[in-house]
Amino acid sequence: MTGGYRLKAPHVIHAVGPVWHGGGAGEADLLASCYTRALQLATEHSLTSIAFPAISTGIYGYPKDEAAGVAVAAVLRHLGARQSPETVVFCCFDEAAAAFHRAALDPLGGDDE
């Protein structure tokens, strides 16, 4: 975690996700750990909000639909055991990623706005 410097955010939590190798190389566990560790840092530093991009779905080739499911599940596991951060935002680069995140949240009755 570093300072946000000239960004509007006071902090940046850096997370490097896994490269997609077809799904049989533990990618889902590695991706979930990126979200979990970032949330743990946010909690340890009393951050009230955190925003996530769709980690690993760019050049690393992780399928957006599968990544969204992993991301939502990891965040919900964390929030189920803790009350912070208060706000989690999935900041999606494109409409496809946003649609997959909404779909992952929909069965849970999540607030996707």
QUIHUJO-V545309 format. One line per field, one symbol per residue. phi: phi as a letter, one per 30 degrees, with the letter a starting at -180 (. if undefined). psi: psi as a letter, one per 40 degrees, with the letter a starting at -180 (. if undefined). burial: I if it has 24 or more other C-alpha atoms within 12 Angstrom, else O. Layout:
# QUIHUJO-V545309
phi: ???
psi: ???
burial: ???
This chain:
# QUIHUJO-V545309
phi: .bddhdddddbbcdbcddddbjjccieddddedddddddddedechdcbabcddeiddddidedddddddddddddddddcbcbddbbccccdbdddddddddddedciddcc
psi: hiiebeidheihhhhhiihhfeeefeddddddddddddddddddefheiihhigheebdeehhdddddddddddddddddeieiidhhhhhhdiddddddddddddeefihe.
burial: OOOOOOOOOOOIIOIOIIIIOOOOOOIIIIIIIIIIIIIIIIIOOOIOIIIIIIIIIOOOOIIIIIIIIIIIIIIIOIOOOOOIIOOIIIOIOOOOIIOIIIOIIOOOOOOOO
